[in-house]
Amino acid sequence: MSKAIIYAPLAGISDSLARKIARNHGADMTISELISSEGIIRGGEKTLEIARFNQSERPLGLQIFGSKPESMAESATILASLSPDFIDINFGCPARKVVGKNGGSSVLKDLSLLKRIVAMVVKAVDIPVTVKMRSGWDSGSLTYLEAGKIIEDCGAAAVTLHPRTKVQSFTGRADWSQIAELKQSLKIPVIGNGDISSPEDAGRMFSETGCDAIMVGRAAIGNPWIFNRIKEYLNTGEVPPEPTPRQRMTLALEHFDSMIDKFGVPRGVFKMRAVFCWYFRGLPGISEIRFRINRMISPEEIKVTISSYLETLELNSEISGQEAVSSG
Ligand SMILES: Cc1cc2nc3c(=O)[nH]c(=O)nc-3n(C[C@H](O)[C@H](O)[C@H](O)COP(=O)(O)O)c2cc1C
């Protein structure tokens, strides 16, 4: 897993289509959104839909959460029958829906429970088991080093640390020194995560922490180019350019086509509304276009609107470029 760049699990975002796109743009590995162990055992269609994946997303992990070791082990066995490359256990989610049932980051408060969960899941499946965690519940209970040791002793194959506490949620800065400390204290690979938003950040994450691989989440939303840009930077030391508006629109429209193929009209159109926002972020005059396409149902009409926006944008930038040249 040397220098692997992993696409982080992002509930409601990193679905099968997004993971395929991330792989096509340089992500070395992907992980599903978190899946409820109890939901898997109940076999609900919505839960199983989250677990489905395509071969193109491999190497891929399916991520489970829950608070009952037996349910975690049983759900891991069920998911292992889908043949993912590994099972990832979530000890990081701060969402009320998850910690309210003592899952996700709340397990970091009870290391004997954490131990039973990891041990039982590792025993239940014959594929690698990894763990993704935060640094603790709050600043007064930073359990990541102790948890890391337990996770390693239980036979997990790797551990990802997002060095924020549950209470911090997404505020403040991720404390990368905790990743460096965890790396120092374990033999299994440590994956560094948190606040990587540019190729230079990725380089710093490797050099400051000594981690074995990195994981990128929010910076990859609507921006899968980040993976190949990071790789190029790590290989050459040069920061590659950001994608052009045309590249962004072209990929957004490809994503849209796949969404319509998969979910049909209107469901695919509704689902795509949020996704367009991610690809469009920061483009001039885009809020008006977003407002308009959010009221459209016809895929053709949406595509024409986006294409003509792009043409106008390119024309305007050509004109302003010419003006700059003639006035300079
Ligand atoms: C919208 C959203 C959904 C997330 N869903 C999950 C999830 O399902 N499982 C998980 O382990 N982490 C989840 N995370 C946390 C990310 O995987 C990652 O650890 C965190 O965003 C820090 O990395 P970043 O700074 O690169 O985004 C989520 C984060 C966000 C913003």
The ligand as an SDF file (V2000), in Angstrom:
LIG
                    3D

 31 33  0  0  0  0  0  0  0  0999 V2000
  -20.4450   14.4490    4.2820 C   0  0  0  0  0  0  0  0  0  0  0  0
  -19.4800   13.5250    4.9630 C   0  0  0  0  0  0  0  0  0  0  0  0
  -19.7860   12.1810    5.0900 C   0  0  0  0  0  0  0  0  0  0  0  0
  -18.8940   11.3220    5.7350 C   0  0  0  0  0  0  0  0  0  0  0  0
  -19.2020    9.9920    5.8220 N   0  0  0  0  0  0  0  0  0  0  0  0
  -18.3230    9.1380    6.3900 C   0  0  0  0  0  0  0  0  0  0  0  0
  -18.5840    7.7230    6.4370 C   0  0  0  0  0  0  0  0  0  0  0  0
  -19.6140    7.2410    5.9570 O   0  0  0  0  0  0  0  0  0  0  0  0
  -17.6590    6.9360    7.0270 N   0  0  0  0  0  0  0  0  0  0  0  0
  -16.4860    7.4350    7.5610 C   0  0  0  0  0  0  0  0  0  0  0  0
  -15.6610    6.6690    8.0730 O   0  0  0  0  0  0  0  0  0  0  0  0
  -16.2080    8.7500    7.5030 N   0  0  0  0  0  0  0  0  0  0  0  0
  -17.0830    9.5960    6.9260 C   0  0  0  0  0  0  0  0  0  0  0  0
  -16.7750   10.9210    6.8370 N   0  0  0  0  0  0  0  0  0  0  0  0
  -15.4560   11.3920    7.3080 C   0  0  0  0  0  0  0  0  0  0  0  0
  -14.4460   11.3860    6.1470 C   0  0  0  0  0  0  0  0  0  0  0  0
  -14.2510   10.0830    5.6330 O   0  0  0  0  0  0  0  0  0  0  0  0
  -13.0910   11.9450    6.5900 C   0  0  0  0  0  0  0  0  0  0  0  0
  -12.5980   11.1760    7.6480 O   0  0  0  0  0  0  0  0  0  0  0  0
  -13.1980   13.3990    7.0470 C   0  0  0  0  0  0  0  0  0  0  0  0
  -14.0110   14.1480    6.1770 O   0  0  0  0  0  0  0  0  0  0  0  0
  -11.8060   14.0490    7.1530 C   0  0  0  0  0  0  0  0  0  0  0  0
  -11.1270   13.9710    5.9260 O   0  0  0  0  0  0  0  0  0  0  0  0
  -11.0890   15.2370    4.8780 P   0  0  0  0  0  0  0  0  0  0  0  0
  -10.5810   16.4090    5.6310 O   0  0  0  0  0  0  0  0  0  0  0  0
  -10.1940   14.7540    3.7650 O   0  0  0  0  0  0  0  0  0  0  0  0
  -12.5140   15.4550    4.4390 O   0  0  0  0  0  0  0  0  0  0  0  0
  -17.6690   11.8050    6.2360 C   0  0  0  0  0  0  0  0  0  0  0  0
  -17.3610   13.1590    6.0980 C   0  0  0  0  0  0  0  0  0  0  0  0
  -18.2390   14.0220    5.4660 C   0  0  0  0  0  0  0  0  0  0  0  0
  -17.8760   15.4690    5.3180 C   0  0  0  0  0  0  0  0  0  0  0  0
  1  2  1  0
  2  3  1  0
  2 30  2  0
  3  4  2  0
  4  5  1  0
  4 28  1  0
  5  6  2  0
  6  7  1  0
  6 13  1  0
  7  8  2  0
  7  9  1  0
  9 10  1  0
 10 11  2  0
 10 12  1  0
 12 13  2  0
 13 14  1  0
 14 15  1  0
 14 28  1  0
 15 16  1  0
 16 17  1  0
 16 18  1  0
 18 19  1  0
 18 20  1  0
 20 21  1  0
 20 22  1  0
 22 23  1  0
 23 24  1  0
 24 25  2  0
 24 26  1  0
 24 27  1  0
 28 29  2  0
 29 30  1  0
 30 31  1  0
M  END
$$$$
